[in-house]
């Protein structure tokens, strides 16, 4: 029996309250009539012992309730040994198969050495002892159940394959805690790993083990000093290029525990080396190399940056990335010709961005209504006073199919009842008055949204007029200082609509004169032209790729091919799965539910390239957590563990809580009875 | 018959004269065989006729035999004047049991009056608190008893204190003839004051009887813990502990009762302590013993 928080027992002093209520306060009652006080003298009760407690049962209940409450806060527990186990134990053999275990020292890889060590450990396990084999990487995979069949365990060890995930010791500790609690018997854990420092969780507490967990570490790798390693740490390349000559690719080469050296960096395009450069990598430092121009063919290209490291871990000497070479996307600017400036400002902003991703056409509203919009990726409506018949339906169809619509709702648009396709009512116009605020400024911005998150200095932009658009279904990305929505977004089918409630020229604001106008236009067309935020072309291993976004895509078949060209999804998964995990490094070919085909490059976490092992002190600390969390009781618990196998701390809180509730019920009933009996004479 | 003398039983009888009759008749019927007591028209003595005497009382048989006119006198014709004083102050309203002290005093007074009526004594009544609230002059006329009974019945406790000075001074103004004065009160006053006020009556040759009516709670209070007591007459409150009531109060009350009794005896006044929880006959028995001895 013990208390987790014994200082809460001080709360038991609160029993003074019922004593005061029932004993001391009792003297303050209604006066009792007496013929004469001639022979009485004022005399308080001399001592508490001469006083009688009133409502004795109620007093007992209330005192017990307070004592129980104090005890409940003190969180009592009792220790229960598990003699029934009679020495039964479970052995867990955990084999690290993370990306770093691909490193070789000599003829074999670290994973091979780990498996050999695991087999050796298995041989030392006493017969008829339950054991389990687990494989450790980003997540823990149980290769067997807890069995006594040595053959099954040996086969499981041999079946462990290397992965490209990052080791997570915190995940192993969490599993061991769960196992210890559920099994109720002591467990012996053999972790066979290179014990990378980078596999540590953010907080050491995540490594905590339950008492009765005997952890034995089997380090793999060089004992004396960390193995040197060079790696392509990162590659910065555009996911989509429109002009091969303008493509810029930069790569960072890092040396971990490695001396200064010169490495040759090669750029490989679709399996063919197209460029090579040398880079100086300082001792334990990084070097950067840059390639300009990439002769990529149209469509997706599988690219790699490679180095000639000749170190133990060859897997991180290549860094895959995917690049899509695409034609410039076309933007349709619908302008009624009443004001020429919006078109000029918009085009100037688009061309000054330096990117040839987009080309702009201009059409009048009637012409746009009659033409097919399939060839465009973005349509811009520039402050139209009205829409000709058929244009809105045309736009609706265009957006639903995945197109992007950007509409400017300036002074002319006020005459419309609602914003086209956005389907939100236009309530009127907000004008900055000379007598009040001379202009509105941007007061709120949703910094998480791709369009506005990179925009800065919007504070200097002055708005004199804005359309007041309702926001019942649309998301408001930015608001003016008077609360009027400035930028609204709504998803329609596969595409998006963005509504800007002011003009694109200087008629209603000074926005075009500000530097922030150019990145704003650039981000808007880029966001809408890619069908929203879009799927990144390069992702880490264990990342998730979205296959379908809405419920309307249920049943549409998707397709995923792994780097070996094998289908990743079953037929059922292909029809229903919303996403899938990138399980290994390489190029995955994905066809999502919208029918878009893409190539996604999965890259192993480069923190695995740092082969520095866990410090010995940390290893000892981790092992010590399995003995006890409290150093003061460590010795006693260890002794108890030796005799009984395990000691569990069973909390008494639930029982006390039930008892407290029963007492509270009884107190209510009895107090109610007393109240009723004292009220009756008054009524009569 | 004893059960009819229980105050609680008597309280259930609405008619006061019936109460008195029940008490006295039942009480006397239990006593008539005693040689020491008697209330019938018993011969007492012969007295020589004097002019002015009532001729109805002349013993004509003696006159026929001896030609002497003598008057035949009976014991019941002592012609004593009985005046009953009832304290109707606020404190008499108190009653821890079924009967209040004032109710008990009413029954006691009615019984005394009835006894006097039986003896054809003149009877009078004074109801007082700090003033004389009602006064029925002593008389032996027809209907006097009913008048007194009615006055007793009307006696109600007021919100005032007791003052023994005024009623006894009033009594001395009206009392021309010696007689018996019966005072019924709880005597919540200094014994010296009480006796000082009533003693002048005694010095005028009156017989004085004090019926000290007290509730059992007054003699021995049974408090539960510390209690806030309120004086019925003054309205003052006082926090009183249980142990004080059990010890000090009891001692003071005993001393008070002894003091008032000693002072009464010293002044030649008969004193009876009447516990309202006890039957009326105890008090009446003592009263009659005294009364008979002094006839």
Interface residues (C-beta under 8 A of the other chain):
Chain A: X26 X27 X28 X29 X30 X31 X32 X33 X34 X35 X36 X37 X38 X39 X40 X41 X42 X43 X44 X45 X46 X50 X51 X52 X54
Chain B: X91 X92 X94 X101 X186 X188 X215 X217 X218 X221 X224 X225 X226 X227 X228 X229 X230 X231 X232 X233 X234 X236 X237 X238 X239 X240 X241 X242 X243 X244 X245 X248 X249 X252 X253 X256
